[in-house]
Structure formats: C-alpha cells, structure tokens
Amino acid sequence: KHAAFNYLRKEVYHNSESINRIASQEDYSIEDEMMAKSLLEYIRKAINSMPDQRKNVFLLSRIEGLSNEEIANKLHISKRTV
C-alpha cells in the first residue's frame, strides 16, 4: 500500500514538473499540449484515487502551499500524521 502511494507521489511530482516545463515554453506543439492534458488527467485520477484524508493533506500541501503544522491545525490531526 505504501509503495503504491510512494509511486503515485513520485509520478505526480514528475508529471507536474513536465507540465510546468511545457507551460513555460513559448512555442509548443499540439503534441506537447496533448501530452500536458493527458498528464493533468493522470494527476487528477491519481489524486482522486487517494483516500479523502490523504487527498485533503496533499491538496493543502501541494496546491495551497500550507506547512505540515498549518495542515495539522486545520484538519485537527497531529503534525506527525500529516
């Protein structure tokens, strides 16, 4: 279970880096755009497959940029659980 989530975490990070690289290019092809859309869909599916609590922690951390302490306070869980 943990190995699967670690894999997904790495894939999400890797794929979001690819999307950022493509988005920062001034000239990109239709293939690049299709790849970016595909990667975004893959990321959405990976995030949506997470249990609710893990998804909330991930979104608060990666999307909203909150620290572990802020997430723990917001979700009323321990910092270690985050």
N, C-alpha and C positions, 0 to 999 in steps of 0.2 A: 504494500500500500504506500509506504513512504517512498520507496524507489520510484513508483509511478508518479507521485506528486513532485518529486525532485526533478524527474524527467520533464514533466509539464512545465514546471517553473523555469527550467533552462530553455525549453522551447519557446515559451512566451517571451523571455528576455531576448533570445536570439532573433526571433521573428520581429519583435518590436524594434530592435536595432536595425534590421533590414528595412523596415518600413520607414524609419527615420532617415536612413541613408538615401533611400529612393526619393522621399519627400523633399530632401534638401537639394537634390539635383535640379538645375534649371531646365534641362532638356531630358525628358524621359519618354520612353516609347510606350506604345499601347500595351506591349508585353509587360513592361515594368508596372504599369497601372493595374493590369490584371493580376500580377503577382502580389501587389500590395493589397488588393481587395481580397484575394484568396488568403493571404496571411492574416488580415484583420478578421476574416470569418473564422479561421482556425483558432485565433486567440480568443474570440468571443465564445466559441464552443468549449475551449479548454476552461475558461473562466466559469461558464455556466454549468460545467460538469462538476465543479467543486461543491462540497457541502456548503450550506448557507453561511455558517460561521467563518469558514476559511475564505469564502468568496468576499465576505464583508471585510475581513482583515486585509486581504490582497488589494481590494479596491481602495480602501482607506490609505494603505501604504503606497501603492504604486500610482494611483490616479490622483488622490488628494494630497499625497506627499506628507502624511502625518507620521510622526515618530512612533516608535513602539509604545512609549509611555502615553502619548496622546490617544492612541488606539485603545490601549488598556482602559484608560479613564472613560473614554466614550462608550465602549462596549461593556463596561463593568466586569472586566476579566483581568487576570494578573498579567503583568508585563511578560512574564515567562511564557504564558500561554500564547501570547502574540508571537 
